[in-house]
């Protein structure tokens, strides 16, 4: 009999964030492995996943918390008064999150624990609503795998991301309770497990690594956007450049490359596609630099990642990057060179290998320019080399490794 897995997901809409794309890929791969998967999700709209039972959780739209959440929202919109800072300092979380948590808990309270062998909570961004819900349902704790996709709270982020948010003490207590009560914890990267383990040592005992999964898309070929010529030397950065992910040195290195290699000007392009960001605007654009105006559908981005000459992963200037970028599996699957810009100690660099040739700190303009030149001449001579450990990475990022992780949990005990 196959294991019965209950997934509690904040969202399964792949268009709402890169995080959700990774969660859906995980759900699909669990089903592909033959596990009996049921998904309770708080997307608040009906979404179907082929071969998987999905249940949309309804928001509680009555009661004191719901009324308080809507009152706070009206005060914010009508009077431009932001009360959440004071609310979260006292309660730890917003009234909206607390009501959402109760909504999820209410739905799970109607489910018999005996129907499932394991419950997995999946969230996104800075929110852990499913975790908040299951934490107050002790009947599920012996079967609970809490997936921690990012450091939490914000003061646990490495510099330069770290800041102390409202209600940080209560949020700290919340993540501590998760570490003590969940039977297992899951992390997308080894470095993130170790990073969170320094604050909550129990994660080092219960933690398993479940990396973001390969997304074997069956999306048919789509029309290529006019700005993209697949026959050119394209360097593609997909996704929003958040806060500390600053591409100014990459831009400078690319401009130097064009200046020093005039023949490359007619066939080379640096592209930033995805959400808007403060570092790259349309002012940066010219014949060789393209900046998208906003959000682009996942199937389009996925297609471009597979057709570009080089994919770019850009991280913050820091001593460590414990994050596994959500697009990392797509870049590996594309089998194109990856220009990795980030700290020496990063999960992406750990996986690509200590001797990976196309890595640099994000502010090393000369080294970045040298990498672009090397990649350009390989492209020009049709001599691109595959990622040296690509086959093992595909196994690690796909069902093969995932099955081993699930089997290692000894769920039946």
Secondary structure, DSSP 8 states (H G I E B T S, - for coil): ---EEEEEES---TTS-HHHHHHHHHHHHHHHTT-EEEEEE-SSS---BTTBEEEE-----SSHHHHHHHHHHHHHHHH----HHHHHHHHSS-HHHHHHHHHHHHHHHTS-GGG-SEEEEE-BTTB-HHHHHHHT-GGGGGGEEEEE-S-SSGGGS-TTT----TTHHHHHHHHHHHHHH-SEEEES-HHHHHHHHTT-THHHHHEEE----------------TT--TTSEEEEEES---TT---HHHHHHHHHHHHH-GGGTTTEEEEEESS--SS--GGG-BTTEEE-SS---HHHHHHHHHHSSEEEEE--SSSEE----TTHHHHHHHTSEEEEES-SEEHHHHHH-TT-SSEE-TT-HHHHHHHHHHHHHHHHTT-----TTHHHHHHHTSHHHHHHHHHHT-TT-
